[in-house]
């Protein structure tokens, strides 16, 4: 074939590169289709777009050169070599570039921190993983069968399983181990119950004024009461109130929300002994109400982070900590206002925050971070920060997807889940530096 005709064939054939399928974990796109979506995507890093287009141009050039090479001698072994070697190589290279290399470059920051493990190990609890229900008090350690145990220092006290909680999901727990449970009935409605370890679940009556769209109720820290969000009269949308009920007996109390601006309400914490409920207002603003309906703390809208109702905690009298509930391509952050200081800590891009705890003095903050993507080989990590300045005092890298809980224990101890080969263990450390 003449050079001119071969060049025409090469130009036409080069566009076949845009028909290469990109096989992702949940969908398949053609390269051309993916590039069009990338161009139309708002807020994309211009450097990422330029890299995508440059890679496509380079692949198209390579495909054109191969097509020209074959077209010049179509009756030789060149077509066979191209079909069996070059084309599969170009397809594999295209998928690697667009599914691994380029996303890794722009979605995952390299880890520059180094491990700091000066804290001595006080004990190891084999074949257990740490479970923290997000309330103060004794933490739990679970074995591979899901059996729970109370962890007090280095002592493990097994908790007997609940007798009749099949298909039930815990949504809240008390320091005593009492659980608030929910499950979906056959008619699609939600059923609620509570249970102590080793005891059968007790059905919980749903208030008549509760809407099916209302958030989940919250068990008090001592496990004696539960708080519901209910309607408080007619209106569009209807006004809301909190309904506090005892689990045993008929005692109940309605708490007006008139002191707060209108909006969605989610109970975050319930301290019945202190007589106060912390709520999330419109998801990202937080306030604490007394059972008389008066605002005792807040409202607070944390700056520098975008928290959700489950990624905020009030600490002590006036302290708080909050972290991003979800970030798309941006780094996750944690912000705090504690007696020891205020600050913001930025997690390298490509990782999310899966666990947070603050020590009793409000001077140390523990984070558990895990990779958000299946690419890049990002390791999990446990990090402990000084609240005063955000400096790291402890860091331990862990295998991918460990996603351990972290907790400060009494007596100046800190615990997390680590791995020895393919076996998990809870490590309890003695805090040596602050």
Buried (B, 14 or more C-beta within 10 A) or exposed (E): BEEEEBBBBBEEBBEBBBEBBBEEEEEEBEBBBBBEEBEEEEEBEEEBBEBBEEBBEEBBEBBBEBBBBBBBEEEEEBBEBBEEEBBEEBBEBBBEBBBBBBBBEBBBBEBEEEEBEEBEEBBEBEEBBBBBBBBBBBBBBBBEEEEBBBBBBBEBEEBEBBEEBEEBEBBBBBBBBBBBBBBEEEEEEEBBBBBBBEBEBEEBEBBEBBEEEBBBBBBBBBBBBBBBBBBBEEEEEEEBBBBBBBBEEEEEBBBBBEBBEEEBBBBBBBBBEEBBBBBBBBBBBBBBBBBEBEEBBBBBEBEEBBBBBEBBBBBEEEBBBBBBBEBEBEBBBBBBBBBBBBBBBEBBBBBBBBBBBBBEBBBBBBBBBBBBBEBBEBBBBBBBBBBBEBEBBBBBBBEEEBBBBBBBBEEBBBBBBBBEEEEBBBBBBEBEEB
